[in-house]
Amino acid sequence: MGDAFIRHIELLGYEKRFFPSQHYVYMFLVKWNDLSEKLVYRRFTEIYEFHKALKEMFPIESGDINMENRIIPHLPAPKWFDGQRSTQNRQGTLSEYCYTLVNLPHKISRCLHVVNFFKVRPDDMNPITDSQIKKPEVFLLPKDAKKNASDITGPIVLQTYRAIADYEKSSTSEMALKAGDMVDVVEKSESGWWFCQLKNKRGWVPAAYLEPMDGPDESEEQEPNYAGEQYIVQKSYTAVEEDELTLKEGDTVEVIHKLLDGWWVIRKDETTGYYPSMYLQKAGEVNPSVKNELRNRSAPPRRSTIRNAKSIHKQGRKQISQETYRRNSRKYIQSRRNMRGNLQNKANVIIEKNEQEENKPKAQPAVPPRPSKDLILNRCTESTRRKIL
């Protein structure tokens, strides 16, 4: 398979830890060439030492000989005292640094120094903690605000969810669960796969196997939108359940309900059914890397297919039946047709009126009355007066 290398490094945020003393560590999601994804934690002092060593290894590319040849990104030195504000403000710089680092020539981006620094360490899998010390505070970096320090979230206590059934992982990037396990959710993806941590384990878990500790998860899901949003199918899928749709790559569909488990309700022409959200892309958006990732990942299981589900809630969230989706979709389509029909009728009426007006015979101008004899004698010329005498 060849040597391992890093495809992408994403800065998720940072943690404020209290053992053995208060300090801060950055959270990186490292995506490797085998499509595995690992969560690693690094202090900024470690990152800076790594950066200095990288510059020494490549003096030309670091600009030591000629600054015009520098391609290795800059990184500011640590402050004498790194507090929360400096840790937070540095996130935009770190995000750009990681992006540039991975996109450097292969002799740099794939060298052992880079690969070994971002490999998972024992303390990444099992951080040193003390049960007497309070739980670390997590500060996540919003995906759309990586360059704006004022938009950094936090502190965030990660949401805790409970597994409703056993789950056996099918790849190294996933995490196995037992019914009743309590997990902290780090990232929620629309694909239906959530990145979770459980003690010393971290990995992707199907959202369908999880439920919140504080009640049914109704508030997080959007209401159906029967007007629909246009999406393009990025990967073909053959229906397994009766309420699913079979589509091929390139089909255009309308998404009418985005559900958390990664199975969205869509409409194709007048047919309504479920389809894996990870195989869809919003019309007009371009993301070439999506197809490559889809080839190596399967759709998450649906909640309705989970056997021996053990819910902690006596009453689960209210589910919308497939018949309701179809009925409301038909109503929407019919109302849209009626609207189009009314508009067409109005247009036809206007056209008919215009045609009728055009076909009407044009009125002839009225003939003015002939002037009287006295008026001609008083006002007209001598030649005109002679004609009536």
C-alpha positions, 0 to 999 in steps of 0.5 A: 500500500506504500508509506503512510501520509497525511491527506488533511489536518483539521483544527477542531478547537482546543481543550482547557485541562486541569491536570497535572496543572492548568494548560491548553491543548489543541485538538486536530482531526488528522485524515490519512491516506488509508481514509482513517481519521484520528484525533490527536492533541498537541500543546503549542510549545510542541508544535513550535518545536516541531516547526523549528526542526522542520525549518532546520531540515529544509533550510532552502524552503524555510528561507534561511538561504534566500527569503524569496525561496521560502514556502514553509509557513510562518509560525509565531513563537510561544509567549512567555505565558500562554493563557486562554486568550492567546490560545484562542487567538492563535487558532486561525494561524494554526488552521492556515499553517496546517493547510499549507503544511499538508499542501507543500511538496511531498518531500516535506509534507510526507517526510517522517518528521511530519508523519511521526508528529501527527501519529496517534500517541498513547496519551491521545488515546488515554489522556492523563487525568485525575478523577478528583479534578474537574472535567476538561472544558472544550472550545470548538472552532466553528467551520465557517469562522476559522479566521475570526477569533471573535466567533470562537465558541466556548466553553463547551461541555460536549453533549452526552448521548447514550447508545440504544443498542450494541454496535460493532464497528466495520472499519478502523475509523469507527468505534464499537458501542455497547447498549447503555454506553455514554459517549461525548459527541465531538462533531455531528455530521449531516451524513449521519456519522458522529465523531464521539469519544468514550473514555480512551476510545474515539471514532465515528458512530452512527447517529441512529444508535445514539439518543440524548440524555435529556430527552427525545431529540426533537429540537435538533431536527428541522421541520419538513420543507415540502417546497424542497431544496434541489440536490444532485445524487453523487453516488447511486444507491439501490433501495433495501427497504420499501420506503427507500428510493433507488437512484443513480448518480447525476439524478436531481432530487428535492430534499424535503426533510433532513433527519439526524440519522443521515437518511433524508426524505427526498422527492423524485418527480412525484415519488417520496422516500428515504435516501442516504444524505452522504450521497447527496450534494446541494445543487450548485456546490462543487466538492471533488473530494466528496466522491472519493470519500463516498467510495470507501464509506457505506451509508449509516444504518437507519434507526428502524433497522436497529434490533433490540433497541433499548431506549432510556425514554418511555416515549420516543420522539414523534416519528413522521410516517412515510404516508404523511410525507407522501400525502403532503408531497402530493398536496404540495405538488397539486397546489403548485400545479394549481398555481401554475394552472391559475397563472396560465389561465390568467395569461390565456385570458389576457391573450384572448382579450388582446386578440379580441381587441385586435380583431375588432373593426377599427372605428372610422373617424366621424364626418364633420357637419357641413358649414352653413351658407351664412358661415361660408359667406361671412368667413370664406374667400371670394372664390368659395362664395361664388360656388354657392351663389 
